[in-house]
Amino acid sequence: MWERDEFRSPSFWRLQAFGWTGFYVLILLTVVLPSHSTRELWNQTFCWTTAFGASFLLRPVCRSLLRIPRPWLALEWRAFGLSVVLGIVCTFVTYAVKLRDPGSIWTDALQDWLQFTVILFLWCSLYFGIKQWQQSMRERERLVRAESEAREARLSALRYQLNPHFLFNSLNAVSTLILQGEPTAATRMLTRIGELLRTTLDTDASAEIPLSRELAFVEQYLEIEQTRLGDRLRVTTAISPDTLDATVPSMLLQPLVENAVRHGVAPLMDGGTITIDSRIRGDLLLMTIKNSGPRSNGNMGENSLSKGIGLANTAERLKTLYGDNQRFSLQSLEEGGCEVKIEIPFRKAVPPIETVCAR
């Protein structure tokens, strides 16, 4: 269905002026200049003016034809009929005004009628073509916008699923500290949890954020875990400065780090080390999260990624955001522990626009 606003595009006037001006220049170069006749200049100018005015009469009729969905051939037949009728009117007007030779009036009239008909028919065809192209572009934009909104809604649902998951695990850790008779550590951990939740609520629900913000969020989480685990949790980072302004999905690293702490460090009496690495390779951003620990038995692959909310959501979000242009893998290491590797397109975050308030 054609919408009313789609027939009021300001581009019509620019196309109308540019097209008819170009057509008049073509007439001057191909007809008037070779004839070297002032009368020919007058005749061609008047014919051009008549056809130009007739196109404005065609416009409302063509708009009304487009309001009802019709096959292209049906539109062209109607445009041809309109062009024939309006061509007769233009021919009559032309020969009622301009000077003519009575002996050749019928031959010239037939020739001018054919010219008017062809010109006006081509104008209608161009009008239909441009309007249908504009409609298809608008439909494409609507489809892209709808897909983008659906993707954002899906990412938000996945992101909000992670928050309760993290909160549940953190509160369990606080409960454990209380049962172990460590109220000071539990209080300190609750304070850290409150700060982390405040940061989460104050942060907009953008699908992607700079890596520096994501790392700051991970650091807040690790402070909570270090309150619980103490010296048993050791963290090393190897973050390339060039990657700090790279865009990454929000809450991408936190569930992976949480998974590494819970399964790779917390069960060990002596604890372990979490290593976070980021670097650029070509047009890709590479991120690695590794934990030390005993070597896992068996192969870790797609089945491992499907276990747990953190890993499953991360794989799903990366696929939703980047399609096939990403890689997410989980593997056991020969020296012990597990390693998660992420490869996504490297894009720099757009700095926010600062507003200056007048005083």
Beta strands, then each sheet from edge to edge (+ up, - down):
strand 1: 208-210
strand 2: 233-239
strand 3: 247-249
strand 4: 272-281
strand 5: 284-291
strand 6: 327-332
strand 7: 338-345
sheet 1: 1+ 3-
sheet 2: 2+ 4+ 5- 7+ 6-
end
